[in-house]
Amino acid sequence: MSAFPEPFNFVALDACHQQMQMHLAELAALVAQMENSGLDAKAQRQAGAIETFFSSTARQHHAEEERNVFPALLASGNAELVAAVQTLQQDHGWIEENWIELGPQLRAIALGNNWFDVDEFKHGANVFLTLCQDHIALEESLVYPEAKARLAQSLANRVKRVP
């Protein structure tokens, strides 16, 4: 029996990581824009796209990992893998906590409001960038390859059992 829901593949999860990297680069550019030039129509568009993505797609992505990827790895008995997954679960909490502060600032920028402190925005954005980039690096270097290998093995074993 597969530890992953069926049918399951990592194409959407991998694609979401690419989208996250793109939006994180846009966030870094927005921070520089707000420091150097302040609020303008381009900053508003960028902020709106970033806020929408991380408030919806990224949150759904993390929920899917918690539901469909992490449980099998936590049950693996591999201490290094279990520790990595627990770190990623903790990261999800920290990312969400940071987002609760950063999201409204991005919404304000998107709406053309200037009520927030640029230095506070810069700090929050930089923390968020670091959290997300480190999180993705751990997933892509250890957790996703291990999960993909386990899924492939499970599918191969199932094919062997089919008469």
Backbone as JSON Lines, residues from 0, in Angstrom:
{"i":0,"aa":"M","n":[0.84,-1.19,0.0],"ca":[0.0,0.0,0.0],"c":[0.88,1.25,0.0]}
{"i":1,"aa":"S","n":[0.57,2.2,-0.85],"ca":[1.35,3.44,-0.94],"c":[1.07,4.34,0.25]}
{"i":2,"aa":"A","n":[2.12,4.99,0.72],"ca":[1.95,5.93,1.81],"c":[1.49,7.29,1.27]}
{"i":3,"aa":"F","n":[1.48,7.44,-0.05],"ca":[1.06,8.69,-0.67],"c":[-0.34,8.49,-1.26]}
{"i":4,"aa":"P","n":[-1.15,9.53,-1.24],"ca":[-2.47,9.41,-1.86],"c":[-2.31,9.14,-3.36]}
{"i":5,"aa":"E","n":[-3.28,8.46,-3.91],"ca":[-3.18,8.12,-5.32],"c":[-4.34,8.7,-6.09]}
{"i":6,"aa":"P","n":[-4.15,9.16,-7.31],"ca":[-2.84,9.31,-7.92],"c":[-2.14,10.54,-7.34]}
{"i":7,"aa":"F","n":[-0.84,10.49,-7.25],"ca":[-0.08,11.61,-6.68],"c":[1.2,11.77,-7.47]}
{"i":8,"aa":"N","n":[1.52,13.01,-7.79],"ca":[2.82,13.31,-8.37],"c":[3.28,14.66,-7.88]}
{"i":9,"aa":"F","n":[4.51,14.94,-8.11],"ca":[5.12,16.15,-7.57],"c":[5.18,17.29,-8.58]}
{"i":10,"aa":"V","n":[4.56,17.14,-9.73],"ca":[4.65,18.16,-10.77],"c":[4.1,19.5,-10.25]}
{"i":11,"aa":"A","n":[2.93,19.48,-9.64],"ca":[2.33,20.72,-9.15],"c":[3.15,21.31,-8.0]}
{"i":12,"aa":"L","n":[3.67,20.46,-7.12],"ca":[4.47,20.96,-6.0],"c":[5.77,21.59,-6.52]}
{"i":13,"aa":"D","n":[6.42,20.95,-7.47],"ca":[7.64,21.51,-8.06],"c":[7.34,22.83,-8.78]}
{"i":14,"aa":"A","n":[6.25,22.87,-9.52],"ca":[5.87,24.1,-10.23],"c":[5.59,25.23,-9.24]}
{"i":15,"aa":"C","n":[4.98,24.9,-8.12],"ca":[4.69,25.92,-7.13],"c":[5.99,26.48,-6.55]}
{"i":16,"aa":"H","n":[7.0,25.64,-6.36],"ca":[8.29,26.14,-5.88],"c":[8.88,27.14,-6.87]}
{"i":17,"aa":"Q","n":[8.74,26.86,-8.15],"ca":[9.23,27.81,-9.17],"c":[8.47,29.13,-9.08]}
{"i":18,"aa":"Q","n":[7.16,29.04,-8.89],"ca":[6.35,30.26,-8.75],"c":[6.75,31.02,-7.48]}
{"i":19,"aa":"M","n":[7.0,30.28,-6.4],"ca":[7.44,30.92,-5.15],"c":[8.74,31.67,-5.36]}
{"i":20,"aa":"Q","n":[9.69,31.03,-6.04],"ca":[10.98,31.68,-6.28],"c":[10.79,32.97,-7.07]}
{"i":21,"aa":"M","n":[9.9,32.93,-8.07],"ca":[9.63,34.12,-8.87],"c":[9.02,35.24,-8.0]}
{"i":22,"aa":"H","n":[8.05,34.88,-7.17],"ca":[7.41,35.88,-6.33],"c":[8.35,36.38,-5.23]}
{"i":23,"aa":"L","n":[9.24,35.53,-4.75],"ca":[10.23,35.98,-3.77],"c":[11.2,36.98,-4.4]}
{"i":24,"aa":"A","n":[11.59,36.74,-5.64],"ca":[12.45,37.7,-6.36],"c":[11.72,39.02,-6.55]}
{"i":25,"aa":"E","n":[10.42,38.94,-6.85],"ca":[9.63,40.17,-6.99],"c":[9.52,40.91,-5.66]}
{"i":26,"aa":"L","n":[9.4,40.15,-4.56],"ca":[9.34,40.78,-3.24],"c":[10.64,41.5,-2.94]}
{"i":27,"aa":"A","n":[11.77,40.87,-3.23],"ca":[13.07,41.53,-3.02],"c":[13.17,42.8,-3.85]}
{"i":28,"aa":"A","n":[12.7,42.74,-5.09],"ca":[12.72,43.93,-5.95],"c":[11.78,45.01,-5.4]}
{"i":29,"aa":"L","n":[10.65,44.6,-4.86],"ca":[9.7,45.56,-4.3],"c":[10.3,46.27,-3.09]}
{"i":30,"aa":"V","n":[11.01,45.53,-2.25],"ca":[11.67,46.15,-1.09],"c":[12.62,47.23,-1.57]}
{"i":31,"aa":"A","n":[13.44,46.93,-2.57],"ca":[14.37,47.92,-3.11],"c":[13.62,49.11,-3.7]}
{"i":32,"aa":"Q","n":[12.55,48.84,-4.41],"ca":[11.72,49.9,-5.0],"c":[11.17,50.83,-3.92]}
{"i":33,"aa":"M","n":[10.63,50.24,-2.85],"ca":[10.03,51.05,-1.78],"c":[11.09,51.88,-1.07]}
{"i":34,"aa":"E","n":[12.29,51.34,-0.94],"ca":[13.39,52.09,-0.3],"c":[13.88,53.23,-1.17]}
{"i":35,"aa":"N","n":[14.0,52.96,-2.48],"ca":[14.62,53.92,-3.39],"c":[13.64,54.93,-3.98]}
{"i":36,"aa":"S","n":[12.47,54.46,-4.39],"ca":[11.56,55.32,-5.14],"c":[10.21,55.5,-4.48]}
{"i":37,"aa":"G","n":[9.9,54.66,-3.53],"ca":[8.61,54.76,-2.87],"c":[7.49,54.12,-3.67]}
{"i":38,"aa":"L","n":[6.3,54.48,-3.31],"ca":[5.09,53.88,-3.84],"c":[4.74,54.46,-5.22]}
{"i":39,"aa":"D","n":[4.53,53.57,-6.19],"ca":[4.05,53.98,-7.5],"c":[3.17,52.85,-8.05]}
{"i":40,"aa":"A","n":[2.66,53.03,-9.26],"ca":[1.74,52.05,-9.85],"c":[2.4,50.68,-10.01]}
{"i":41,"aa":"K","n":[3.66,50.66,-10.38],"ca":[4.37,49.38,-10.54],"c":[4.46,48.67,-9.18]}
{"i":42,"aa":"A","n":[4.81,49.38,-8.14],"ca":[4.89,48.8,-6.8],"c":[3.53,48.27,-6.37]}
{"i":43,"aa":"Q","n":[2.49,48.99,-6.7],"ca":[1.14,48.55,-6.35],"c":[0.8,47.23,-7.04]}
{"i":44,"aa":"R","n":[1.1,47.11,-8.32],"ca":[0.83,45.87,-9.07],"c":[1.64,44.71,-8.5]}
{"i":45,"aa":"Q","n":[2.93,44.95,-8.26],"ca":[3.79,43.9,-7.72],"c":[3.28,43.44,-6.36]}
{"i":46,"aa":"A","n":[2.99,44.37,-5.5],"ca":[2.53,44.04,-4.15],"c":[1.24,43.24,-4.2]}
{"i":47,"aa":"G","n":[0.33,43.61,-5.09],"ca":[-0.93,42.89,-5.22],"c":[-0.72,41.45,-5.67]}
{"i":48,"aa":"A","n":[0.16,41.26,-6.65],"ca":[0.42,39.9,-7.15],"c":[1.1,39.05,-6.09]}
{"i":49,"aa":"I","n":[2.06,39.61,-5.38],"ca":[2.77,38.89,-4.33],"c":[1.81,38.51,-3.21]}
{"i":50,"aa":"E","n":[1.02,39.46,-2.77],"ca":[0.08,39.21,-1.67],"c":[-0.93,38.14,-2.05]}
{"i":51,"aa":"T","n":[-1.46,38.21,-3.24],"ca":[-2.44,37.22,-3.69],"c":[-1.83,35.83,-3.74]}
{"i":52,"aa":"F","n":[-0.64,35.72,-4.28],"ca":[0.01,34.41,-4.4],"c":[0.28,33.78,-3.04]}
{"i":53,"aa":"F","n":[0.91,34.54,-2.14],"ca":[1.28,33.96,-0.85],"c":[0.09,33.79,0.08]}
{"i":54,"aa":"S","n":[-0.98,34.52,-0.14],"ca":[-2.18,34.34,0.68],"c":[-3.01,33.16,0.24]}
{"i":55,"aa":"S","n":[-2.81,32.71,-0.98],"ca":[-3.64,31.61,-1.48],"c":[-2.79,30.42,-1.91]}
{"i":56,"aa":"T","n":[-2.15,30.5,-3.04],"ca":[-1.43,29.37,-3.63],"c":[-0.37,28.83,-2.68]}
{"i":57,"aa":"A","n":[0.44,29.68,-2.1],"ca":[1.51,29.2,-1.21],"c":[0.95,28.52,0.03]}
{"i":58,"aa":"R","n":[-0.11,29.08,0.59],"ca":[-0.73,28.45,1.76],"c":[-1.31,27.08,1.39]}
{"i":59,"aa":"Q","n":[-1.94,26.98,0.24],"ca":[-2.47,25.69,-0.22],"c":[-1.35,24.68,-0.44]}
{"i":60,"aa":"H","n":[-0.24,25.16,-0.96],"ca":[0.93,24.31,-1.19],"c":[1.43,23.72,0.14]}
{"i":61,"aa":"H","n":[1.56,24.56,1.14],"ca":[2.01,24.08,2.45],"c":[1.02,23.09,3.04]}
{"i":62,"aa":"A","n":[-0.26,23.35,2.9],"ca":[-1.27,22.42,3.41],"c":[-1.18,21.08,2.69]}
{"i":63,"aa":"E","n":[-0.91,21.09,1.39],"ca":[-0.79,19.85,0.64],"c":[0.44,19.06,1.11]}
{"i":64,"aa":"E","n":[1.53,19.75,1.36],"ca":[2.71,19.06,1.88],"c":[2.42,18.41,3.23]}
{"i":65,"aa":"E","n":[1.75,19.16,4.11],"ca":[1.43,18.64,5.45],"c":[0.52,17.41,5.35]}
{"i":66,"aa":"R","n":[-0.39,17.45,4.41],"ca":[-1.4,16.39,4.26],"c":[-0.87,15.18,3.47]}
{"i":67,"aa":"N","n":[-0.11,15.43,2.4],"ca":[0.2,14.36,1.46],"c":[1.66,13.93,1.38]}
{"i":68,"aa":"V","n":[2.59,14.76,1.81],"ca":[4.01,14.43,1.68],"c":[4.63,14.08,3.03]}
{"i":69,"aa":"F","n":[4.42,14.91,4.01],"ca":[5.12,14.75,5.29],"c":[4.75,13.49,6.08]}
{"i":70,"aa":"P","n":[3.49,13.08,6.13],"ca":[3.17,11.92,6.98],"c":[3.98,10.66,6.68]}
{"i":71,"aa":"A","n":[4.13,10.32,5.43],"ca":[4.89,9.12,5.07],"c":[6.35,9.25,5.47]}
{"i":72,"aa":"L","n":[6.89,10.44,5.35],"ca":[8.3,10.64,5.7],"c":[8.51,10.64,7.2]}
{"i":73,"aa":"L","n":[7.54,11.17,7.93],"ca":[7.62,11.15,9.4],"c":[7.55,9.72,9.92]}
{"i":74,"aa":"A","n":[6.88,8.85,9.2],"ca":[6.74,7.45,9.6],"c":[7.87,6.58,9.05]}
{"i":75,"aa":"S","n":[8.85,7.17,8.41],"ca":[9.91,6.41,7.73],"c":[10.88,5.72,8.67]}
{"i":76,"aa":"G","n":[11.04,6.23,9.87],"ca":[12.02,5.66,10.78],"c":[13.44,6.17,10.53]}
{"i":77,"aa":"N","n":[13.62,7.01,9.52],"ca":[14.92,7.6,9.21],"c":[15.06,8.89,10.02]}
{"i":78,"aa":"A","n":[15.95,8.89,11.01],"ca":[16.06,10.02,11.95],"c":[16.38,11.33,11.25]}
{"i":79,"aa":"E","n":[17.29,11.31,10.26],"ca":[17.65,12.53,9.55],"c":[16.45,13.09,8.78]}
{"i":80,"aa":"L","n":[15.73,12.2,8.14],"ca":[14.56,12.6,7.35],"c":[13.45,13.13,8.26]}
{"i":81,"aa":"V","n":[13.2,12.44,9.36],"ca":[12.17,12.88,10.31],"c":[12.53,14.27,10.85]}
{"i":82,"aa":"A","n":[13.8,14.48,11.21],"ca":[14.23,15.79,11.72],"c":[14.04,16.88,10.66]}
{"i":83,"aa":"A","n":[14.35,16.56,9.4],"ca":[14.18,17.54,8.32],"c":[12.71,17.9,8.14]}
{"i":84,"aa":"V","n":[11.84,16.91,8.18],"ca":[10.4,17.16,8.0],"c":[9.88,17.97,9.2]}
{"i":85,"aa":"Q","n":[10.33,17.65,10.39],"ca":[9.9,18.43,11.55],"c":[10.36,19.88,11.44]}
{"i":86,"aa":"T","n":[11.55,20.09,10.91],"ca":[12.03,21.45,10.66],"c":[11.12,22.16,9.66]}
{"i":87,"aa":"L","n":[10.73,21.45,8.6],"ca":[9.85,22.05,7.59],"c":[8.48,22.38,8.18]}
{"i":88,"aa":"Q","n":[7.97,21.51,9.04],"ca":[6.69,21.8,9.7],"c":[6.81,23.05,10.57]}
{"i":89,"aa":"Q","n":[7.9,23.16,11.28],"ca":[8.14,24.35,12.1],"c":[8.26,25.59,11.2]}
{"i":90,"aa":"D","n":[8.95,25.43,10.08],"ca":[9.07,26.53,9.12],"c":[7.69,27.01,8.66]}
{"i":91,"aa":"H","n":[6.79,26.07,8.38],"ca":[5.44,26.46,7.94],"c":[4.81,27.39,8.97]}
{"i":92,"aa":"G","n":[4.97,27.09,10.24],"ca":[4.43,27.95,11.28],"c":[5.08,29.32,11.3]}
{"i":93,"aa":"W","n":[6.4,29.35,11.17],"ca":[7.11,30.63,11.18],"c":[6.79,31.45,9.94]}
{"i":94,"aa":"I","n":[6.7,30.8,8.8],"ca":[6.34,31.5,7.56],"c":[4.96,32.11,7.71]}
{"i":95,"aa":"E","n":[4.02,31.35,8.23],"ca":[2.66,31.85,8.43],"c":[2.65,33.01,9.42]}
{"i":96,"aa":"E","n":[3.39,32.88,10.51],"ca":[3.44,33.95,11.51],"c":[4.0,35.23,10.89]}
{"i":97,"aa":"N","n":[5.07,35.11,10.11],"ca":[5.64,36.28,9.46],"c":[4.68,36.85,8.42]}
{"i":98,"aa":"W","n":[3.97,35.96,7.72],"ca":[3.04,36.42,6.69],"c":[1.89,37.23,7.29]}
{"i":99,"aa":"I","n":[1.46,36.86,8.48],"ca":[0.37,37.58,9.14],"c":[0.72,39.06,9.32]}
{"i":100,"aa":"E","n":[2.0,39.37,9.47],"ca":[2.44,40.77,9.56],"c":[2.73,41.38,8.19]}
{"i":101,"aa":"L","n":[3.33,40.59,7.31],"ca":[3.75,41.12,6.01],"c":[2.59,41.28,5.03]}
{"i":102,"aa":"G","n":[1.65,40.35,5.04],"ca":[0.53,40.39,4.1],"c":[-0.23,41.71,4.12]}
{"i":103,"aa":"P","n":[-0.63,42.22,5.3],"ca":[-1.35,43.5,5.33],"c":[-0.52,44.68,4.79]}
{"i":104,"aa":"Q","n":[0.78,44.63,4.99],"ca":[1.63,45.7,4.45],"c":[1.62,45.66,2.93]}
{"i":105,"aa":"L","n":[1.67,44.45,2.37],"ca":[1.6,44.33,0.91],"c":[0.24,44.77,0.37]}
{"i":106,"aa":"R","n":[-0.81,44.42,1.1],"ca":[-2.15,44.87,0.7],"c":[-2.22,46.39,0.7]}
{"i":107,"aa":"A","n":[-1.62,47.01,1.71],"ca":[-1.61,48.48,1.79],"c":[-0.89,49.07,0.59]}
{"i":108,"aa":"I","n":[0.25,48.49,0.23],"ca":[0.99,48.98,-0.94],"c":[0.13,48.8,-2.19]}
{"i":109,"aa":"A","n":[-0.49,47.64,-2.33],"ca":[-1.32,47.36,-3.51],"c":[-2.47,48.36,-3.63]}
{"i":110,"aa":"L","n":[-3.0,48.79,-2.5],"ca":[-4.11,49.74,-2.51],"c":[-3.65,51.2,-2.58]}
{"i":111,"aa":"G","n":[-2.33,51.41,-2.57],"ca":[-1.8,52.76,-2.66],"c":[-1.72,53.47,-1.33]}
{"i":112,"aa":"N","n":[-1.91,52.74,-0.24],"ca":[-1.8,53.34,1.1],"c":[-0.34,53.4,1.52]}
{"i":113,"aa":"N","n":[-0.03,54.37,2.32],"ca":[1.35,54.55,2.76],"c":[1.42,54.61,4.27]}
{"i":114,"aa":"W","n":[0.59,53.82,4.96],"ca":[0.48,53.9,6.41],"c":[1.52,53.1,7.16]}
{"i":115,"aa":"F","n":[2.32,52.32,6.47],"ca":[3.26,51.42,7.13],"c":[4.66,52.03,7.14]}
{"i":116,"aa":"D","n":[5.5,51.49,7.99],"ca":[6.89,51.92,8.11],"c":[7.74,51.13,7.11]}
{"i":117,"aa":"V","n":[8.46,51.82,6.25],"ca":[9.24,51.17,5.21],"c":[10.33,50.28,5.82]}
{"i":118,"aa":"D","n":[10.96,50.72,6.91],"ca":[12.0,49.91,7.54],"c":[11.41,48.63,8.12]}
{"i":119,"aa":"E","n":[10.23,48.72,8.71],"ca":[9.56,47.55,9.25],"c":[9.17,46.6,8.1]}
{"i":120,"aa":"F","n":[8.68,47.17,7.01],"ca":[8.34,46.37,5.84],"c":[9.59,45.66,5.32]}
{"i":121,"aa":"K","n":[10.7,46.37,5.21],"ca":[11.94,45.79,4.72],"c":[12.38,44.64,5.62]}
{"i":122,"aa":"H","n":[12.34,44.86,6.92],"ca":[12.75,43.81,7.86],"c":[11.85,42.58,7.72]}
{"i":123,"aa":"G","n":[10.54,42.79,7.74],"ca":[9.6,41.67,7.61],"c":[9.77,40.93,6.3]}
{"i":124,"aa":"A","n":[9.96,41.66,5.23],"ca":[10.14,41.04,3.91],"c":[11.44,40.23,3.87]}
{"i":125,"aa":"N","n":[12.5,40.77,4.44],"ca":[13.77,40.05,4.44],"c":[13.7,38.77,5.28]}
{"i":126,"aa":"V","n":[13.01,38.82,6.41],"ca":[12.81,37.61,7.21],"c":[12.02,36.59,6.41]}
{"i":127,"aa":"F","n":[10.94,37.03,5.78],"ca":[10.1,36.15,4.97],"c":[10.91,35.53,3.83]}
{"i":128,"aa":"L","n":[11.7,36.34,3.15],"ca":[12.53,35.85,2.05],"c":[13.48,34.76,2.53]}
{"i":129,"aa":"T","n":[14.15,35.0,3.63],"ca":[15.11,34.03,4.16],"c":[14.41,32.74,4.57]}
{"i":130,"aa":"L","n":[13.3,32.86,5.29],"ca":[12.55,31.68,5.71],"c":[12.14,30.84,4.52]}
{"i":131,"aa":"C","n":[11.55,31.48,3.53],"ca":[11.05,30.75,2.36],"c":[12.18,30.13,1.55]}
{"i":132,"aa":"Q","n":[13.26,30.87,1.34],"ca":[14.36,30.35,0.53],"c":[15.04,29.16,1.23]}
{"i":133,"aa":"D","n":[15.26,29.27,2.53],"ca":[15.86,28.16,3.27],"c":[14.93,26.95,3.28]}
{"i":134,"aa":"H","n":[13.65,27.2,3.42],"ca":[12.64,26.15,3.44],"c":[12.63,25.38,2.1]}
{"i":135,"aa":"I","n":[12.57,26.1,1.02],"ca":[12.56,25.48,-0.31],"c":[13.86,24.71,-0.54]}
{"i":136,"aa":"A","n":[14.98,25.26,-0.12],"ca":[16.27,24.57,-0.3],"c":[16.28,23.22,0.41]}
{"i":137,"aa":"L","n":[15.76,23.16,1.64],"ca":[15.72,21.9,2.37],"c":[14.77,20.91,1.7]}
{"i":138,"aa":"E","n":[13.63,21.4,1.25],"ca":[12.69,20.51,0.57],"c":[13.31,19.93,-0.7]}
{"i":139,"aa":"E","n":[13.93,20.78,-1.5],"ca":[14.43,20.34,-2.8],"c":[15.72,19.53,-2.7]}
{"i":140,"aa":"S","n":[16.5,19.73,-1.64],"ca":[17.75,19.01,-1.52],"c":[17.6,17.65,-0.84]}
{"i":141,"aa":"L","n":[16.63,17.49,0.05],"ca":[16.51,16.25,0.79],"c":[15.1,15.66,0.77]}
{"i":142,"aa":"V","n":[14.14,16.44,1.17],"ca":[12.8,15.89,1.42],"c":[12.09,15.49,0.13]}
{"i":143,"aa":"Y","n":[12.05,16.36,-0.87],"ca":[11.37,15.99,-2.11],"c":[12.05,14.81,-2.81]}
{"i":144,"aa":"P","n":[13.38,14.81,-2.95],"ca":[14.0,13.65,-3.59],"c":[13.69,12.34,-2.85]}
{"i":145,"aa":"E","n":[13.71,12.38,-1.54],"ca":[13.4,11.17,-0.77],"c":[11.94,10.77,-0.96]}
{"i":146,"aa":"A","n":[11.04,11.73,-0.91],"ca":[9.62,11.43,-1.1],"c":[9.36,10.89,-2.51]}
{"i":147,"aa":"K","n":[10.0,11.47,-3.51],"ca":[9.83,11.0,-4.89],"c":[10.36,9.57,-5.04]}
{"i":148,"aa":"A","n":[11.5,9.29,-4.43],"ca":[12.07,7.94,-4.51],"c":[11.15,6.93,-3.83]}
{"i":149,"aa":"R","n":[10.6,7.3,-2.69],"ca":[9.7,6.39,-1.97],"c":[8.41,6.15,-2.77]}
{"i":150,"aa":"L","n":[7.9,7.21,-3.39],"ca":[6.7,7.07,-4.2],"c":[6.98,6.17,-5.41]}
{"i":151,"aa":"A","n":[8.1,6.38,-6.07],"ca":[8.46,5.55,-7.23],"c":[8.61,4.09,-6.82]}
{"i":152,"aa":"Q","n":[9.24,3.84,-5.68],"ca":[9.4,2.47,-5.2],"c":[8.05,1.85,-4.88]}
{"i":153,"aa":"S","n":[7.19,2.6,-4.27],"ca":[5.86,2.11,-3.94],"c":[5.08,1.75,-5.2]}
{"i":154,"aa":"L","n":[5.16,2.59,-6.21],"ca":[4.48,2.32,-7.48],"c":[5.08,1.1,-8.17]}
{"i":155,"aa":"A","n":[6.41,0.97,-8.13],"ca":[7.06,-0.18,-8.74],"c":[6.65,-1.47,-8.03]}
{"i":156,"aa":"N","n":[6.58,-1.42,-6.72],"ca":[6.16,-2.6,-5.95],"c":[4.72,-2.99,-6.29]}
{"i":157,"aa":"R","n":[3.87,-2.0,-6.47],"ca":[2.47,-2.26,-6.8],"c":[2.34,-2.9,-8.18]}
{"i":158,"aa":"V","n":[3.14,-2.4,-9.13],"ca":[3.12,-2.95,-10.49],"c":[3.57,-4.41,-10.46]}
{"i":159,"aa":"K","n":[4.56,-4.74,-9.64],"ca":[5.04,-6.12,-9.54],"c":[3.97,-7.05,-8.98]}
{"i":160,"aa":"R","n":[3.1,-6.53,-8.13],"ca":[2.06,-7.35,-7.5],"c":[0.87,-7.59,-8.41]}
{"i":161,"aa":"V","n":[0.7,-6.75,-9.42],"ca":[-0.44,-6.88,-10.32],"c":[-0.21,-8.07,-11.23]}
{"i":162,"aa":"P","n":[-1.16,-9.05,-11.26],"ca":[-0.99,-10.25,-12.1],"c":[-1.06,-9.94,-13.57]}
